Amino acid sequence: MKIEKEGEKILKQFSKALEQVDDLEEMHYIIDNVNLNREDVANVHDPKKIMKNAVTNKEGNIIVKKAEWVN
């Protein structure tokens, strides 16, 4: 097939191009701040402040739009 022949041609060209690439040593980061970790600290949140913008019913339950994919 034409596609298979083209694919083989591309692979051969790619292999030839790879032969011209010098083997390199392992790369290292120039910057020392890779994979920095921060302290896991929980922030205190005020539920009343969070709920201020939520639509609720008389019982205080949050009212949300039903998902469109649910029948």
OpenMM code with the backbone's topology and positions (N, CA, C; nanometers):
from openmm import Vec3, app, unit

residues = "MET LYS ILE GLU LYS GLU GLY GLU LYS ILE LEU LYS GLN PHE SER LYS ALA LEU GLU GLN VAL ASP ASP LEU GLU GLU MET HIS TYR ILE ILE ASP ASN VAL ASN LEU ASN ARG GLU ASP VAL ALA ASN VAL HIS ASP PRO LYS LYS ILE MET LYS ASN ALA VAL THR ASN LYS GLU GLY ASN ILE ILE VAL LYS LYS ALA GLU TRP VAL ASN".split()
positions = [
    Vec3(0.0839, -0.1192, 0.0000),
    Vec3(0.0000, 0.0000, 0.0000),
    Vec3(0.0878, 0.1248, 0.0000),
    Vec3(0.0308, 0.2297, -0.0515),
    Vec3(0.1035, 0.3551, -0.0635),
    Vec3(0.1387, 0.4126, 0.0751),
    Vec3(0.0463, 0.4021, 0.1694),
    Vec3(0.0686, 0.4563, 0.3034),
    Vec3(0.1830, 0.3831, 0.3730),
    Vec3(0.1868, 0.2504, 0.3595),
    Vec3(0.2932, 0.1726, 0.4217),
    Vec3(0.4298, 0.2096, 0.3632),
    Vec3(0.4371, 0.2262, 0.2317),
    Vec3(0.5630, 0.2633, 0.1673),
    Vec3(0.6085, 0.4016, 0.2147),
    Vec3(0.5136, 0.4948, 0.2251),
    Vec3(0.5473, 0.6294, 0.2724),
    Vec3(0.5932, 0.6248, 0.4179),
    Vec3(0.5269, 0.5423, 0.4989),
    Vec3(0.5655, 0.5278, 0.6393),
    Vec3(0.7064, 0.4716, 0.6525),
    Vec3(0.7384, 0.3695, 0.5740),
    Vec3(0.8729, 0.3114, 0.5766),
    Vec3(0.9772, 0.4134, 0.5320),
    Vec3(0.9431, 0.4926, 0.4300),
    Vec3(1.0344, 0.5959, 0.3812),
    Vec3(1.0614, 0.6987, 0.4910),
    Vec3(0.9576, 0.7405, 0.5607),
    Vec3(0.9731, 0.8377, 0.6692),
    Vec3(1.0592, 0.7803, 0.7807),
    Vec3(1.0370, 0.6532, 0.8169),
    Vec3(1.1169, 0.5899, 0.9213),
    Vec3(1.2638, 0.5804, 0.8822),
    Vec3(1.2909, 0.5471, 0.7570),
    Vec3(1.4297, 0.5390, 0.7110),
    Vec3(1.4967, 0.6755, 0.7170),
    Vec3(1.4244, 0.7801, 0.6747),
    Vec3(1.4799, 0.9159, 0.6794),
    Vec3(1.5051, 0.9585, 0.8246),
    Vec3(1.4124, 0.9235, 0.9116),
    Vec3(1.4279, 0.9583, 1.0530),
    Vec3(1.5469, 0.8848, 1.1135),
    Vec3(1.5635, 0.7575, 1.0786),
    Vec3(1.6773, 0.6797, 1.1290),
    Vec3(1.8089, 0.7392, 1.0829),
    Vec3(1.8149, 0.7822, 0.9566),
    Vec3(1.9363, 0.8456, 0.9063),
    Vec3(1.9652, 0.9761, 0.9802),
    Vec3(1.8601, 1.0519, 1.0084),
    Vec3(1.8779, 1.1783, 1.0807),
    Vec3(1.9269, 1.1522, 1.2226),
    Vec3(1.8775, 1.0467, 1.2864),
    Vec3(1.9202, 1.0132, 1.4224),
    Vec3(2.0664, 0.9690, 1.4265),
    Vec3(2.1132, 0.9070, 1.3206),
    Vec3(2.2530, 0.8643, 1.3161),
    Vec3(2.3477, 0.9836, 1.3206),
    Vec3(2.3030, 1.0983, 1.2748),
    Vec3(2.3860, 1.2182, 1.2723),
    Vec3(2.3881, 1.2913, 1.4060),
    Vec3(2.2995, 1.2551, 1.4969),
    Vec3(2.2926, 1.3213, 1.6276),
    Vec3(2.3959, 1.2584, 1.7197),
    Vec3(2.4777, 1.3432, 1.7800),
    Vec3(2.5785, 1.2936, 1.8735),
    Vec3(2.5116, 1.2430, 2.0015),
    Vec3(2.5731, 1.1415, 2.0626),
    Vec3(2.5241, 1.0949, 2.1915),
    Vec3(2.5567, 1.2005, 2.2958),
    Vec3(2.4597, 1.2384, 2.3715),
    Vec3(2.4786, 1.3418, 2.4722),
    Vec3(2.4772, 1.2804, 2.6107),
    Vec3(2.5465, 1.3470, 2.7017),
    Vec3(2.5417, 1.3032, 2.8401),
    Vec3(2.4079, 1.3455, 2.8994),
    Vec3(2.3788, 1.2922, 3.0159),
    Vec3(2.2528, 1.3235, 3.0817),
    Vec3(2.2418, 1.4739, 3.1051),
    Vec3(2.1239, 1.5254, 3.0761),
    Vec3(2.1026, 1.6683, 3.0928),
    Vec3(2.0752, 1.7010, 3.2395),
    Vec3(2.1216, 1.8161, 3.2810),
    Vec3(2.0974, 1.8635, 3.4171),
    Vec3(2.0294, 1.9985, 3.4098),
    Vec3(1.9524, 2.0269, 3.5119),
    Vec3(1.8843, 2.1554, 3.5166),
    Vec3(1.9830, 2.2657, 3.5517),
    Vec3(1.9671, 2.3784, 3.4884),
    Vec3(2.0531, 2.4924, 3.5171),
    Vec3(2.0134, 2.5548, 3.6498),
    Vec3(1.8845, 2.5501, 3.6793),
    Vec3(1.8318, 2.6131, 3.8006),
    Vec3(1.8195, 2.5057, 3.9093),
    Vec3(1.8460, 2.5443, 4.0321),
    Vec3(1.8394, 2.4487, 4.1427),
    Vec3(1.6991, 2.4315, 4.2013),
    Vec3(1.6020, 2.5082, 4.1553),
    Vec3(1.4704, 2.5037, 4.2179),
    Vec3(1.3735, 2.4089, 4.1472),
    Vec3(1.4194, 2.2931, 4.1088),
    Vec3(1.3350, 2.1929, 4.0455),
    Vec3(1.2768, 2.1032, 4.1542),
    Vec3(1.1505, 2.0725, 4.1414),
    Vec3(1.0796, 1.9857, 4.2363),
    Vec3(1.0868, 2.0386, 4.3805),
    Vec3(1.0679, 2.1665, 4.3932),
    Vec3(1.0644, 2.2233, 4.5274),
    Vec3(0.9346, 2.1830, 4.5961),
    Vec3(0.9434, 2.1562, 4.7212),
    Vec3(0.8247, 2.1222, 4.7997),
    Vec3(0.7997, 2.2323, 4.9006),
    Vec3(0.6744, 2.2576, 4.9251),
    Vec3(0.6407, 2.3558, 5.0269),
    Vec3(0.5713, 2.2837, 5.1411),
    Vec3(0.5704, 2.3462, 5.2510),
    Vec3(0.5047, 2.2919, 5.3691),
    Vec3(0.3550, 2.2814, 5.3414),
    Vec3(0.2947, 2.1703, 5.3762),
    Vec3(0.1520, 2.1502, 5.3563),
    Vec3(0.0782, 2.2094, 5.4762),
    Vec3(0.0243, 2.3273, 5.4558),
    Vec3(-0.0424, 2.3984, 5.5641),
    Vec3(-0.1881, 2.4198, 5.5254),
    Vec3(-0.2779, 2.3836, 5.6142),
    Vec3(-0.4205, 2.4047, 5.5897),
    Vec3(-0.4570, 2.5475, 5.6254),
    Vec3(-0.5299, 2.6119, 5.5345),
    Vec3(-0.5770, 2.7468, 5.5601),
    Vec3(-0.7137, 2.7404, 5.6275),
    Vec3(-0.7361, 2.8300, 5.7196),
    Vec3(-0.8656, 2.8356, 5.7885),
    Vec3(-0.9627, 2.9120, 5.6994),
    Vec3(-1.0778, 2.8515, 5.6734),
    Vec3(-1.1785, 2.9146, 5.5889),
    Vec3(-1.3050, 2.9369, 5.6711),
    Vec3(-1.3698, 3.0468, 5.6415),
    Vec3(-1.4951, 3.0800, 5.7092),
    Vec3(-1.6104, 3.0298, 5.6222),
    Vec3(-1.6833, 2.9248, 5.6666),
    Vec3(-1.7918, 2.8694, 5.5848),
    Vec3(-1.9003, 2.9723, 5.5541),
    Vec3(-1.9259, 3.0638, 5.6464),
    Vec3(-2.0298, 3.1652, 5.6222),
    Vec3(-1.9896, 3.2548, 5.5052),
    Vec3(-1.8623, 3.2878, 5.4975),
    Vec3(-1.8130, 3.3731, 5.3902),
    Vec3(-1.8192, 3.2997, 5.2560),
    Vec3(-1.7887, 3.1700, 5.2591),
    Vec3(-1.7932, 3.0898, 5.1375),
    Vec3(-1.9367, 3.0739, 5.0890),
    Vec3(-2.0280, 3.0510, 5.1798),
    Vec3(-2.1679, 3.0260, 5.1457),
    Vec3(-2.2433, 3.1541, 5.1084),
    Vec3(-2.1834, 3.2689, 5.1293),
    Vec3(-2.2514, 3.3959, 5.1048),
    Vec3(-2.2983, 3.4069, 4.9594),
    Vec3(-2.2219, 3.3544, 4.8655),
    Vec3(-2.2572, 3.3640, 4.7234),
    Vec3(-2.3339, 3.2427, 4.6717),
    Vec3(-2.3524, 3.1409, 4.7531),
    Vec3(-2.4218, 3.0199, 4.7086),
    Vec3(-2.5727, 3.0401, 4.7136),
    Vec3(-2.6412, 2.9811, 4.6158),
    Vec3(-2.7873, 2.9845, 4.6139),
    Vec3(-2.8366, 2.8721, 4.7048),
    Vec3(-2.9183, 2.9050, 4.8045),
    Vec3(-2.9680, 2.8052, 4.8991),
    Vec3(-3.1191, 2.8128, 4.9092),
    Vec3(-3.1781, 2.7038, 4.9588),
    Vec3(-3.3216, 2.7040, 4.9833),
    Vec3(-3.3472, 2.7429, 5.1294),
    Vec3(-3.4707, 2.7328, 5.1740),
    Vec3(-3.5068, 2.7756, 5.3104),
    Vec3(-3.4354, 2.6938, 5.4172),
    Vec3(-3.4060, 2.5657, 5.3871),
    Vec3(-3.3378, 2.4799, 5.4844),
    Vec3(-3.1866, 2.5005, 5.4853),
    Vec3(-3.1359, 2.5816, 5.3937),
    Vec3(-2.9929, 2.6062, 5.3886),
    Vec3(-2.9173, 2.5133, 5.2948),
    Vec3(-2.9899, 2.4311, 5.2190),
    Vec3(-2.9253, 2.3412, 5.1235),
    Vec3(-2.8830, 2.4181, 4.9990),
    Vec3(-2.7693, 2.3841, 4.9455),
    Vec3(-2.7200, 2.4495, 4.8247),
    Vec3(-2.7983, 2.3982, 4.7045),
    Vec3(-2.8408, 2.4897, 4.6181),
    Vec3(-2.9154, 2.4547, 4.4973),
    Vec3(-2.8196, 2.4690, 4.3797),
    Vec3(-2.8043, 2.3587, 4.3044),
    Vec3(-2.7151, 2.3593, 4.1883),
    Vec3(-2.7909, 2.3134, 4.0647),
    Vec3(-2.7360, 2.3471, 3.9478),
    Vec3(-2.7967, 2.3067, 3.8219),
    Vec3(-2.7717, 2.1581, 3.8007),
    Vec3(-2.8752, 2.0874, 3.7569),
    Vec3(-2.8619, 1.9447, 3.7286),
    Vec3(-2.7721, 1.9273, 3.6066),
    Vec3(-2.6838, 1.8297, 3.6130),
    Vec3(-2.5921, 1.8037, 3.5020),
    Vec3(-2.6712, 1.7695, 3.3769),
    Vec3(-2.6244, 1.8197, 3.2632),
    Vec3(-2.6957, 1.7978, 3.1382),
    Vec3(-2.6881, 1.6522, 3.0918),
    Vec3(-2.5877, 1.5771, 3.1327),
    Vec3(-2.5733, 1.4398, 3.0892),
    Vec3(-2.6574, 1.3432, 3.1715),
    Vec3(-2.7198, 1.3922, 3.2799),
    Vec3(-2.8045, 1.3075, 3.3626),
    Vec3(-2.9451, 1.3120, 3.3069),
    Vec3(-3.0077, 1.1952, 3.2925),
    Vec3(-3.1454, 1.1898, 3.2399),
    Vec3(-3.2442, 1.2256, 3.3464),
] * unit.nanometer
topology = app.Topology()
chain = topology.addChain("A")
for resn in residues:
    res = topology.addResidue(resn, chain)
    for name in ("N", "CA", "C"):
        topology.addAtom(name, app.Element.getBySymbol(name[0]), res)
